[in-house]
Amino acid sequence: MAAKTKAQRENLSLFESDQQIDLPGEIEPEEIAPKEILLSSSEPEARELFDLAIQIKELKPWRWMEEIDLIGIENPETGKIGFISVMGRLGEHEAIALYLGAEGLYDFIDLHTDESATAHRALEIRHLQAAFSERKYLEKEDRDLIKQLGLKFSGGAWPMFRSYRPGYLPWFVTLNEAQFLIHALSQIIEVAKSVRDEAQPFHPTGRVEKDGYLIRVARKEGSALIWEDQVWRIPRPTHESVVIPIDNATLERLKLLPQTKLEMEADLILVPARIGKSGQRPLALYLFMIADRDSGFIFGNELITAEDSLTAMHSRLPNSLALMLVQAKIMPQRLLVRSKLLRTVLRSLTQALNIELRHADELPSIDEAARCMGEWMRTGKMPS
C-alpha cells in the first residue's frame, strides 16, 4: 500500500515543465479539449474553496484518518456521488481527494489492490484534489488566483486544486467541479472532527445493505443544507468493450517469421510532456515500446493518445505490437511485461504467435530508454 500511495504523490510533480509539443497525427487540440469554464477569483466559490482548504490544513485530518477509508457524498445540486479520501498519513502528500462516481470508486479500489500498478495509473482515475504544496509546484494560474483573492501562504501550505480525467494530465478545476469539491471539503471536516473526538460517532441510517458505503446526503430546510448519513450499496459499473482485431495480413506475415531466442520487454509509459494548446486541458501522451532485454536495443516504439478513450487506446496496442514486430522482422521467444493491463490486452496476440507472455517486476531496458528520453525532453541533451 505504501508503494502505491507514494506513486500517487510522485505523479503530482511529473509535469511541472512548461514544455508543449504538437499532437501526433491529424488530431486537433480543439477537438479533444473543448473550452471549459474554470474557477476564477470573481466567483464566490473561489474564496469559499480556499477558506475550507485553510481549515483542512489547520485540522490536519491525515493524522488520524487513512487514505483507504472512503466517505461517500451525494452532490446536492446534481445528485451525482463522489468518494472522499484523506491523503497524507505518511507525511508526504497532504491532500483531500474526491473520486467521482462509481467508476472513480472502483478505479481507486483496483489501484490499491493491483500490485503491478504504475505511477501514472492514479492520473487515469477521474477525481478532484485539494492538495497542499510548496510554491514552486504551483503554476502561474494558481499564484494569480491566490494573489487576486488577497491570500498569503508559506512553506508547504499553498492550496492547489486539480481536476483529473482519464487520458488527460491534471488541470485546474472548473466552476462545477469547485462546487462539488466545496461540499466534499465541508463534509470531511465534519466527519474528521467526529472521528477524532468520538463524542458523536456516526451511525449510518437508511438503506443498509451488504458491502455498503457510508454516504453523506443533504436535505434542504429553507436555504440550509442538513446533512445525514446513509449506507448505500454501489454496484461496480460495467466498462465499455472495444475490440480491434489484428490485421490478418500482418498476422500472416508474423507467422512466417522464424522464432528467435530473444527475450523482449514491452511497456506503456506516460511521457512527461504537455500536449495541446496553452489554456486548454492538456492531453496525455503515452509511449508504447518494445526492447531487447539483454542488449537494451529498442526494436519499436509508438506515441499514442487516448483521444477517444483509454479502453480504445489499450485495444490498439496488439496491432501496434504486431506492426513493430513485422517492421523489425523479429519473432521473440518471450515477451516480458509488468502490468496486468498489458498481460490482458496482449495475451491473444502472443498466444496466436506462440510467444511466451510473462510478468516481470523490473524492465531495465525499457526503464533506461525512458530515463534517457525524459532527460532529453527536460534538458534537450541526451545523458552520457
Secondary structure, 3 states (H helix, E strand, C coil): CHHHHHHHHHHHHCCCCCCEECCCCCCCHHHHCCCCCECCCCCHHHHHHHHHHHHHHHHCHHHCCCCCCCEEEECCCCCCEEEEEEECCCCCCCEEEEEEHHHHHHHHHHHHHCCCCCHHHHHHCCEEEEEEECHHHCCHHHHHHHHHCCCCCCCCCEEEEEEECCCECCECCEHHHHHHHHHHHHHHHHHHHHHHHCCCCCCCECCCCCCEEEEEEEEEECCEEEEEEEEEECCCCCCCCCCCCCCHHHHHHHHCCCECCCEEEEEEEECCCEECCCCCCCECCEEEEEEECCCCCEEEEEEECCCCCHHHHHHCHHHHHHHHHHHHCCECCEEEECCHHHHHHHHHHHHHCCCEEEECCCCHHHHHHHHHHHHHHHHCCCCC
